[in-house]
Structure formats: structure tokens, C-alpha cells
């Protein structure tokens, strides 16, 4: 039985896929999915992704000890505990806590993918752990790139290509975006940091003075945790 390994290059294209037929991996390398993976590894009880700032703020009224994280256009939204820098998701800050998170791109892509068989979170930080899990599941896989404001971006697509590099040859049929993403990875794989140094989102982050976030998010196999969506919460896959 053949199975598909497909890439959705931007959230705007998700309606073209029958998402419920796939295990979906959400990718937002700079920085949402990297921070989610790091936070779950560091003992966050759960991360609740919400699409809108108002939804995030509403958790203040629920009477529980939530950490509220909101980012728009690379910056922390005023009045919230933090944004989506991985340095905000250390064990000292998030262990045992539930974080409510809204971001410009990543949480948007996740919400559009909620009807999938399973929703996982991917990053360079957990790429080998993620790929080892994907190699052992049945059925189709869709790698969803969060992009930038519904547009294509290099870093998410290159990461999708890196995942395909580990999975191809295991009986999958690749769609054209998957082939293109893997070709992109072949171009950049010898020095990913240098290749992604030209990205527009990387330039936005540099202008905000947070180059260290970019370098952190490009570390390979720093962690093993794989966040999975259970109900409304992202928790550690066990």
C-alpha cells in the first residue's frame, strides 16, 4: 500500500488537502515550533495554542496559573508574560506550568490542521526523534509550513526537506512541493545557518536584535521530546 509524504508550503494552501487523511507536522522554525518543542522538553505541563491575542488574554479570567505568551511580527505583545523566544521556555520558567500561546504564523497553521489524524510539532531541535517516530507510523504524512503571513518562506520549507531526507525511500510517494523542499535542503544542507541567513524572517529578527534566537533554533537534536496535540493542548508524546 502506497502512502503519501506531502508538503503544504503555506497555511493558505491547507484547504487543498484533506487534512483528516494525514498525520500532520507543524513547522515554524523561527520560532514558534522550536520554542514549543523546547518548552515541552523542559517540563511544561502543556502548551495551549490559540489563534488570537484576545483568546490568549481571556485565560487570565479562568482563575488558574497560566503563563500567557503572545507574539506578533516578531515582538512580544505588550501585557503578556513573554512571546515565542526559545529562551523564554527554559525549565526555570515553564516546568510544571501551562502556557497559552498565540503567534503570527505557527498557531495559525496549527488551528487550520486540527482535524488531522494526529498533529505533531517539529523543529531542528527534535528532528531525529520526530523522524524516527514518523518512520514507524502508518498512513500519509503532511508537513505544514507556517510560512510568513500565509506566504512561502525558506526556513520552514528547508526543514520539511530535511525531514523528507530522512523518510524518503520508505515507500512514500512525494508530491511536487515535497520534492522541491528536499531539493532546497540539498542546496543548503552543508551550511544551513549560512543558507538561511538570507531569509526575510531572519532579517526581521536581526533588526529586532535577537540573532541568538536564530542560532538557537538551528541546533540539531538538542532534545528528544515531540509535542502532540491532545484536545486543545500540546503535550509530550509518550
LINWO-V458842 format. One line per field, one symbol per residue. psi: psi as a letter, one per 40 degrees, with the letter a starting at -180 (. if undefined). Layout:
# LINWO-V458842
psi=???
This chain:
# LINWO-V458842
psi=hiiihihhdiddedeeigdeeihhhhhgdgeddddddddddeehdihhhididdddddedeeeigihhhhhhfeihhheidabfhdeefidddeheihhhhhiddddddddeedeidihihiiddfdddddddddeiiaihhhhhdahfeiiiddddddddddddddiefeihhiddddddddddddeddgddddeeeiddddddddeffddddddeehhfdieihhihhbeihihh.
